[in-house]
Amino acid sequence: MVTALTAVALVVSVVTDLRSRRILNVVTVPAMGAGLILHLAFHGWDAAPGLGLKWSLIGLLAGGLPLLLFSAFDPRAFGMGDVKLMAAVGALMGWPFVLRALVYTAVVGGVFALLVLLWKGKLTRTLGGMLGGLFRRDGQGDGTEGGGEGKKKGQQSREEIYIPYGVAIAGGTLWAIALDLYRQGIL
C-alpha cells in the first residue's frame, strides 16, 4: 500500500513540477501523514527495520534533512517542495529505503542536470565558468567578469537553467523500488 501511495505522490509531483515548477503541499503533506499513520497502524512503533512509526519518522527526517541542509547553503539548490517530497518518500517507505532512494536520486539528478544543460547549449559555458574559477592562481578565481563584480561567467538566470528536481526524486525513488521488487523476485 505504501509503495502505491509513494508512486502516486511521485507521479502527481512530477506532473505539477513540469507544468508549474511547483511540488504541492496538498500532495506532500498528506503523503507524509499517511506514511506515519500507516506505519503506526500496521506495524506499531518498531516492528522491524523499515516498518513501524519509529522507522517512518527516521525516514522522514533522513529524506528531507539532506535537501534542507543543501538549501540552507544555497537557496536555489532545492525548492521546499523537493524537500517535502523526499521527506514524504522517507515517511512512506521508511529509513533504510530512503537512503538508497537518496543515492539514486542524486545520480538521476546529476545526469538529468547535465542533459538539461546540454539541451539548452549551456554545458560547456557552465563547466568552463566553474573550472575557470577553480584553477586561477592570480587571486581572481571567483569566476566573475571584471574585478569580481557583476554577473558571473557562465551564470544563467534561474529561468534558463531550471531543473525540475521532482523528476529526479521520482526517478531515483522508482529505481530503488524496482531494485527492491527485483530482489524480492517480483520483477
Steps between C-alpha positions, in 0.01 A plus 500: 500500500775749591682422176187583299445823696864593444466441126183712483662787693804483270299499177279792609809693615682444172199629306463813715877561506519483120184707445528767768845453656336421832464190713178549688445482876163340428700199376804492729346576841224234476760253368718563806199461728384184324845347533515567873142383564526185287828395659351550846172325415652194333832463682480690829806686624784270388415176319823460302748725321290703259167408660326694774456860604859527628646409160249719319601802710869427446430462127315832491798677660762311298317578176435869556795614709780459241311708244409757765867533602608551138229765466629678811834555324349580160129584495494429125623141549162347579152637544310424818265282295799280414591480870145404598468246218818322610379514862170344386691221327683438827180501705328259264786263421702517822857552612715248319317549171528879493880486512509295180242731344715805587807348334308403186330841496840671507617290204181563302511871591860537387438329168177696453677831573774421248239410238305823562818709477603317182153540348498873575854542366634611838715202599840619377439854618392385848787253537745757364388756756527249783838361399643840409433624851660195657833515320584872495804589709496877469257552786213572266367146478153592613362434152374856450564732215679825569637523853256277684190708442198438287375185342715189534636328192269226388231609747151465364179628645302242693241506222755388243647208691206385711532131584169346614650290780167327561583302185831389653334410831241292316763335282729416792219377722342287227846359423535399867148349501572303182824361647321399819227325301766326289683378812170363632444311175194706410655662192 
